[in-house]
Amino acid sequence: MKRIFILFAALALAISASAQMNQHSNYIGLNVGGGLNTAVLGTDSASWMPKLGFLGELKYAHFFGQHFGLGFGVQYNFIRSGVSFDDMRIVTTETHYTNNLPYDLHTRFDSWKEGQTLHFFNVPLELYWRAAMGERWSFLFGLGASIDFFLSGKYEATDGSYVSKGYFPTTNVWYYSSEAQGLDLRPYGFGEFKSEDADKGDVELKKLGVSIITDLGFNYALSERWGLYMGLYASYGITNPIDAENTELNDRPLVSALDAVNGFSEYNGIVNSDYNDAFHLLTVGLKVGLNFGWSCDHQAKKESTAPVIVPVEEPVDDAASEEARCNARRMNDADMALAMQSIDADLAEAEKVANENGDVKAKAAVAKAKKEAELAKEAHKNGHYCKAYDAFKDAYGSIAATYAATAKACATAKAGNKVAAQAAEDAQLYATASRNDGLDAAIAASRNAKINEEIACQPEKKKTPHEDVVYSERLSREALAMGAIADSKEAQEGARKAAEQGKAGNFAESFATSAESFGKSADAFAAKCKKPEAKKLAKEANERAAAAREAAKQGDIEAAYTNAVAARDIANRIPTICAKAEPMKQAEVQEKLDAINATVNFAFANDKDAEFDEKTNDALNTIVKNLQADKNLKVLITGHTDNIGSEQVNIRYGKKRAETLKALIVKRGAPAAQISTDSKGPKEPVASNDTEEGRYQNRRAVITIKQ
């Protein structure tokens, strides 16, 4: 058995040689397990009968570095074991209680089975070796020893029989049961006894045991702190807790002299009899549990990992004068005036929708919007117009989030409804867009999110898209919202007319009129910013509107709808074109970014957990605007990792981080063709990989001008 255990431990160590890991310094784990939790007895006359048992344990482990650690704990072990023997013959010298004559007690066992149930308290101490097998999976191997404290135990004969005969050498007479002669010598201690005649008894072990133990398993990181452990465990008792010198317990016969009260022979149990000279615990099984990890050297990330930011403009020396200039610019801002006039009504409508739907996220968003609106009003009252502008922008962003949450709840309730699902997705896109541009865009986004919320929450229709009033209402409302933002009365009047046509069932006419409204808005947008690209888009939008009108004349509803949607999408692109910064010369950008990196750190294993503070968001938005403004500008995003794991794996993870950040920037409007990605893996650390904080700083993606 010891050889098997040694081979098992050696195999576990060999398997662990290629494993890798990234983990905390300290762990507390709670595990339960079950398997072959039994005992091996030291008797040649009996056969071992292994049985199933279970254990529970609480452990603490401390790791001194990346790989090695020490753990200890407490453990409860429920042991079930057994022995069997057949045609076993034993002889003991006894004195008969009736005549005090010495005699030899001859006993033969047939198909005899005995089971034991034992309870142990164990204190394990293990040396651990760990290694990562990816960002969340890790391997753990433990080898050590445990002290085994015996708590209590019972034995019980479960099957078979034994026959006892007596030989009196002084008289040369045998006494035994003989059914042929009709004799019953059981009251005198001689005859056949069944297993049920053997009373249950106690098992007593007086000495401590020591076992060699091992663990071999895997840990899966559920979060930054919590993990799930799954693995194998094994142990073998290398010491014998049988006290051979205790004649009361361990030097008594398996079957002893006659009982003076009832005359029967007494069965004493195999563990504490003189027919057993050893007792060894053996456990092999499966174990699962939860663990909680932490590191004492971890510091608040914001204290040491603030990203280096790409400057948006030349720094202003006098902050007070800059604030004054900003307030002067915002004092007569038309968008803020619109917000002051509309915010209360917009909040009331959003709150009504959230309460009717009952969605928790929607209610939380509208509550946040109300607080932000109050801050905006207070700032405006005190003459802090820039602060008011930003607060109003936040409030309308939260209003858009309210409608997005409500739309999602409706789409979820209408599982399988593609219209509702698309509307919910559109609402979320508008809610996201509301955070990225100016107040006018936030107001428009909140109203477009509301339109999509209404579509998502509309009762389900069974008509085709081009014959459904929902689609005409959607386009007309979008046209009305776009006309309001563009300050085009013609566009707004056309949108109202389109709504009336849709209600009357004139869908083709409604689509064409909405398309013309989008064209008028496009003209208004282009007239404001006076950029050639904007004028070109306005022309395309009006061409689509003309195509929609022609389709309506021909009675082609589908073509009218398709061209109206195209006109809408083209018109929607113009505000973005107008909001672009003037192109910066690449040399100027290079000068600003020379030796400066925009860095985004990744908190844990999940590469989607990129952490952005306010300054980082500003940096990313600046990069987006620069890329939009200058088609010749190219940037490179380089992914980096800590040194945990093989270089090949980390190169792959670094590339994944770079691609993740690229996707986020593209989503904000940057042209994908101007962004390339690369990975350095663990080759260029900026901090020590010996601490968790250092490894956090090394898990990053860096944006630089491409040479």
N, C-alpha and C positions, 0 to 999 in steps of 0.2 A: 504493500500500500504506500509506503514511504517513497519507493522508487517512482510509482505512478504520479504522486504529488510533485516530486522534483521535476519530472518530465513536463508536467502540466505548467509549472511555473516557468521553466525554461522556454517553452513554446510561447507563452504569453509575452515574455520579454523579447523574443525574436520578432513577434508580430508587431510589437510597439516600436521597433527600431526606425520605421519610416514615417511615424505619425508626427503631426505638427499641431500647435495650439496657441491661442491668445486668450488669457484669462486673468481673473482677479488674483489678489494675494491671499485673501481669506474666504473661507466658505463655511457655512453651516448646512448640513444635509440631514434630511429625515428619510429613511429608506425602509422598505418592507420587502421580504423575499420568502421564497419557499423552494423546497427541493428535497434531496436525500439528506435530511437532518436526522442522523441516527448515531448509534454507538456500535463499536466493534469490540466483542468480548474475547478474552484470551483463554479459550478452552478448545482442546483438540477433540473433545467428545461431542461437541454440539456444532450445528451449522448456523451461520450468520443469516439473519432475516432482515434485510434493510427495509425501512419504511419512510414515509414522507412526513416532514415537519415544516416549521416556518420560523422566521426570525423578524425582529424589528430593531432598528438601531437609530441612534442620534449621534452624529459625528461632527467634529470640527477639524478643519485642515488649514494649514498655513504653508504657502509656497514662498521659498526664499529667492526664487528667480523665475525664469520662464518655464523651467521644466520640473524641478525637484521641490518636493514639499513633504511635510510630516503631518500625520493626522492621528487623532485619538477620539474615543467616545465611549458610549455605553451601549450594551446590546442585550436583548432578551432572546433566548433560544429555546424553542419547544422541540424536544427530541422524542422520537418514537422509534423504538428498536425491538428486536425479538431474536429468539434462538429456537432451534428445534433439534431434537435428537430421537433416534430410533434404535431399539435393541441395545440400549446402553445399560451396562451392568456395573453396579457399585456395591462395595462391601464396607460396612462400618461396624465397629465393636461397641456394643451397648450393654446395658444392664436392665433386665426385665423388671418392671415395677411390681409384679405380683409376688415374685419369689426371690428377687434380688440376685438371680443367677446371671452370670455373664453369658452373652451370646453374640453371634455374628449376624448382623442384619444384611441380607442379600436383597437388592432391589434391581428390577429390570424395567426400563422405560420403553414403551411402544408408541410411536407417532406422537411424541409429546411436543407441545408448542407452548412457549411462554412469551408474552409481550410486555414491554416496559414503556412507561411514559415518564419523561424526566424533564425538569425545568432548570435552566442554567441562566446565570447572570454573567455576562462576559465583558471584559474591558480590553478592547483591541487597540493596538498601537501599530501604525503602518508607515512605511516610507513610500511616497507616491512619485510616479513619473508620468508626466502629461505632455501632450503634443496636439497641435491643431491639425484638423483634416479639412479645413475650409474656414469660412468666416463664422459659422455657427456650430459646426460639429467639432468635437474634440475627443481625443482618446485618453483614457486613464488606466494606469496599471499600478496596483498597490501590492506590497509584500511586507509582512510583518508577523507579529505574534499577538496572542491574547491570553489573558489570565481568566480561567474558567472557574466560577464560583457555583457550587452545587446548591440549589435551593430546596428541591423536594423531588420525590419520585415514587412510583408505584409499580408493582409487578402483578401479573395475573396469568394463570394457566388457562389457555383457551381451547386446547384440544388434546386428545390422547389419554393414555392410562399408564399406571405402573403397578407392578406386583411385588409385594414384600414377603420374604420368607425368613424364618429364623433358624439358626443351627446352634444348639447348645452343646459345646464340646465336652462338658463334664458328664453329660448323660448320653452323648452321641445320638441326639434326637433332633429331627427336623420338624418344624411346625410351619404349615402352609395351608392355604385354602384348597379344598378338593370338593368340587361339586359332585363328583361321583360318590363320595362318601357322605355327601350331605352335610358337611361341616362348615360352619361359619366362624372363622377365627379373626374376623375384622375387629371385633372389640378388643382383641389381644394384640392388635397391631400387625396381623399377618393377613394377607389376602390381596384382592385387586381393588385399586382406587382409581376413579375417573378424575378428569381435570376439574370437574365441578366440586370434587371433594377437597381440592387444594384451595385454601382461603387466599384472598388477596392480601398482599403484604406491602410493607414499605421498603424502598431502596434507600440505603444510607451510604453516602460517600463523605469521608471526613477530611480528605486532603484536597488541596487546590490542584487544578489541572492547568497545563500550558499547551497551547495549540499554535502551530504555524498557519497563517492565514494569507489569502491572496484575493485580489479583486481585479477584474478585467472588464472594462465597460466603455461606454460612450456617453458624453454629455452633449445635450442640445440646448443652445442658448435661446430661451423663450423671449428674453428681453435683455437689457444691459445688466440686470441684477439677477434675474431668476433663470434657473436651468433645470432641465429634466435629465435624470440619470437612468441609464438602462445597462445592465451588465450581468456577468457571472460572478459567483463567489465560491470559494472553496476553503476548507480548513481541515487539519488533521491534528489530533491530540498527540503530542510527543512525550508527555508524561503520563504516569499511571496514578490516578487518584485512589486506587484500591489500597487500603491500609492493611498490609499483610500481618503486621504485628498486633492488630486489634482482633484478638481471638473471639470476642463477642460478636463481631460483624463478619469478618472475612476468613475465619478458620472453623466455621461450623459446617456440618455435612449438608448435602443437598436434601437428604431425607434423614431426620434425626430420630431420637428415641421415642418410645411410646409416651403419649400424653397420659399422665396419671389420672386425669379426670375422665376422659372418654376412651382411652386405650388406643386411639388411632395414631398412625405414624404422622409426623409433621413435615410438610414440604416447606422449605425455607427460601426458595427463589435462587436463581442461578448467579445473580450479580454478586451477592454477599456470601456465597458459599465457598467451600474449599475446592470446588471443581471449576472455579474461575480465578485466574491469577492476574488478569489485566483488564483495563477498561480504557478505550480510546474513542474520543468524539470524532465524527466524520460528517462534514457538510459539503454538499455540492448542489448548487441551485441557481435560480435566477433572482435578480434583485432590481427594483425600480424605486425611484424617489425624486423628491424635489430638493434643490439646493439654492441658497441665497449667497451671493458673493459681493465683496467690496474690497477696496484697496485703500490703505491708509495714506498713500502718497498722492491720492487724487485731489486735485484742486479745482476750483470753479473755472470752467473753461473760458469764461469771458475775461478773466484776470490775465491770462497769458496767451490767448490765441486770437486776439482781435485781428481781423484780416487787414492787410494793407490795401488801401482803396484807390481806385482810379479816380483822379480829380475830374469833376464835372466842368468847373470853370476855374479861371485864375483865382487864387485865394484873395479874400477881401481883408484888408488890414484893419478896417474899423468896423466891427460887428454892429455897433449902434447905428452908424450911418447907413449900412447895408439894410438894416431893418427899416429905417426911415424911408429909404428908396423903395423897398418892397411894399410898405404900407401905402406910399403915395401911388404906386402902380395899381394896387388892389382896391383903392378907395372907391373908384368909380367902375369897378369891374362888372360888366354886364352879367357874367355867369353867376357872380356872387349875389347880385341883386335878384336874379331869378331864383336862386336858392333861398334867400330871405323870404320871398313871396310864396314859395311853393312848399317849403319843408314841412310845415305843420300838416297840410293836406296830404302830402306824400307819406308822412309818418302814420297818420290816421288810417290811410288806406292799407298800408303794409301791416299795421297791427290788426286790422280787421281780418285780413287774409290769414295771418298767422293764427289768430284765435279760432277762426272757422275751421281751419284745417287741423289744428291741435298739435302740429309737429313741434317737438321740443327744441330742435335746432333753430327753427324759424322764429319761435318766441324769444329765444336767447339773442338772435341776431337783431330783432326789432328793438329789444330792450337796450342793446348796445348802441343802436342807431339813435335812440332817444337821448342817451347820455352824451353822445358825440354832438348831437344837434344843440343841446343846451350849452356845451362848451363853445360851439361856434357862435351862438347868439351872444354869449357873454363877452367873447373876444371882440366881436363886431361892435358891441356897445361901448367897449373900452378903447376902441380905435386900433386894436391889433388885427389889422385886416388880413395879413399873411397867415396868422394863426387861425383866423376865422375861415379863410379859404381852405386851408388844409383840413380843419375839423369838419367843414361842410362836405368836403370830398370823402372823408372817412364815413360820415353819416350816410351819404348816398351809396357808398360801397356796401355798408351793412344792410341798407334797404334792399339792394340788389341781392345780397346773400340771403335775405329773408325769402324773397320770391324763388330763388334757386332751391332753397331747402324745401319749400312747399311744393315746388314742381317735382322734385325728386320723390317726395312722399307720395304724390299722386301717381307718378309713373310706376313706383313700386307696387302700389295698390292695383294698378292695371297691368300686371305682369303680362308681357307678350304684346302689348299695344305699342307699335313702332312709332306712331305719331306722338304719343305721350313721352316715350323714351327720348325721341329726338328733341322734343320741346324742352325736356328737363336738361338735356345735355347743352342745348343752346342757352338756357337760362344760366347754367353754371359758367359757361364761357363769358357771358356778359358780366356776371358777378366778378369773375377773375379780371376781366379787362377794366372794370371800374376802378381798380387799384393802381393801374399803371400809367394813366394819362391825366389830363386836367379835369377841373370840376365839370366843365361842359360835357366831357366824355362820361364822367361818372353819372351825371343826371340822365343822359341818354341811355347809358347802360342799365340803370335801374328801371327805366320805363320799358326798355326792350325785354329785360328779365321778367317784368310784370306781364307783358304780352305773352311770353312763352309759358309763364305760370298758368295763365288763363287757358291756354291751349292744352297744356298737360292735364289740367283739372276739369276740362270740359267733359260732359257725358259722352260716352263712346258712340261714334257714328259708324254706320255700315255703308256709307257712300264712298265712291272713289274720290281721291284727293281733289280733282279738278271740278267736282260737282258738289263740294261740301262748303257750306257757309263759313265753317271754321277757317278755311284757307283764305277766303276772301277777307274775312275779318282780320286775320293775322296780317296780311299784306297791307290792308288799309290802315291799320293801327301803326304798323312800322313806318308807313309813309307819313302818317301824322306826326309821329315822334321825330322823324328825320326832318320834316319841314319845320318843326318848332325849334330844333337845334340850329338849323340853317337860317332861321329868321325869314323864311319865305312864306308869305301869306298865300301866294298862288299854290304852292305845294300843299299847304294845310287845307285849303279849300278843295283841291282835287282829291285829297285823301278822304275828306268828309263825304264827298260825292261818291267815291268808290265804295265807302261803307254802306251808303243807302242803296246803291246798285246791287251789292252783295246780298243785303237783306231781302231785296225784291226778287232774288234768284237769277239776276242777270250776271252770271259769274264771269263770262268772257269780257263784258263791258267793265265790270269791276276790276278785273285784272289789268286791263288796258289803262284805265284811269289811274290806278295805283302806280303803274309803270311810268306814266306821264308825270305823276307827282314826284317820283324818285328823280326823274330827269330835271324837274324844276329845282329840287334840293341840290342836285349835283351842280347846276349852274350857279346857285347861290354860294355854295362852298368854294367853287373855283374862282368866283369873282372876288372873294375875300382875300385869298392868299396869292392870287395872280401868278401861279407857277405853271409853266408849260405842261408839265405832266398832269396837273390837276385839270387843266382845260381839255387835254386829250381824253381823260377819263370821263369828263362831263359830256363830251361829244359822243363817246361810246354808249353812255347811259341813255342819251336821247335817241340814239339809233336803235337801241333795244326797245325803248318806249314806242317808237314808230312801228317797229316790227310787231309789238304786242297789239297795237291799234289795228294794224292790217289783219292780223290773225282774228281779232274780234269781229271785224267786218265779214270775214270768211266763215265765222261760226266755229273756228278751231279753238276750243277752250284750252286744250292742253298746251298749244303753242303760245297762246296769250299768257298763260300762267308761267311757262318756262321763261319767256322773255321778260316778264315782270320781275321774277326772282333774279334774273341776270342784271337787270337795271338796278335793283336794290343793292346787290353785292358790289357792283361797280361804284355806285354812289357812296357806299360805306367806306370805300378805300380812300376817298379824297381827303377826309379829315386827317387821316394818318399821314398822307403825303404833305398836307399843309403844316402838320405839327412837327415835321422833321427839322432837325437842326441844319443850319447851313453847312455844306461840306467843309470839313477841316482838312487842311493839307496833311498828307501823311507824315511829313517831316515834323509838323507841330505835334501831332499825336505821338510820334516816336519820342520827341523831346519830353513830353509830359510823362510818358510811360517808361522811359529809359530807367532800367534797374528797379522798376516798381512792378510788383505782381498783384493782381486781384486774386485773392485766395479764398477758396470755399473749403471748409473742413467737413469731414464726415464723422458723425459721433460714434457710430457702432458698426456692426457687421452689415446692416442693411444699407446698400448704396443709395437708396431713395431718401435716407435720412440726412440730406444735406442741410446744414444749419446756416440760415441767413439772418444777420442782424440788419438794422435799418441802413447802416452805411454800406453794407454789402449789396443790399437791394439797389441803392443809388448807383453803386458802381456797375452793376449788371445792366441797369437801365441806360446808363451813359454809354456802355459798350454797344448796346442795341442801337441807340441813336446814331452813334458814329458809323456803325456798319451800314445803317440805312442811308446815311448822308453821303458816304463815300464808297462807291462800288469797288474802288481799287484797294481799299483797306482790307487786310487779311489778319486774322488772329489765330493763335495756336493755343489750344487747351491741353495741358499736360497733366496726366493723372499720376499720383504718387501713393505709396503704401508704407506701412511699417515693415519690419523685417521678419514678421512671423510667417512662417511657411516658406515653400520653395520659391526661388526667383521666378520660375516659369509661371507659377500660379499667380504671384503678385503682379507680374507684368500684365496678365489678363485682367486682374481686378483694377489695376490702375487705368487701363484702357476703358473699362466699364465705367469708372468714375468720370473720366473725361467725356465720354459719350452721354452720360446722364446730365452733366452740366451743359453740354451743347444743346441737348433737347430742351432744357429749361430756357436757354437763351433764344433758341429758335421759336419757342412757343410765345415769347414776348415780342416777336416780330423781326428778329435778326435773320438775314438771308443765310440759309444753311450752306450755300456754296462758298461763302467767304470764311467759313470756320473749319479748321482741320483739328484733328486730335492725335495725341501721342501718349505714350506711357513710359515712365522711368522706373516703375515698380519701387523697390526698396533702395535704389542706387543713390538717391540724393536726399537723405534725411535732413530735417532742419532742427531736430531735437533728439535726445537720447531715446532709444527703444527699450531701455531698461525699466521705464516706468509707464504706467497707463497714460499719464498726461502727455508724456513725450510721444507715445505711439499715436495718441489722438491728433497731435499736431502734424505728424507725418502722413496721416490719412487725409489727403487733400487733393484738390484740383486747382491748377494755377493758369491764369489767362495772361498771355503776353502778345505783343505785336510780332507777327511772323516776319522773319527777316527774308 
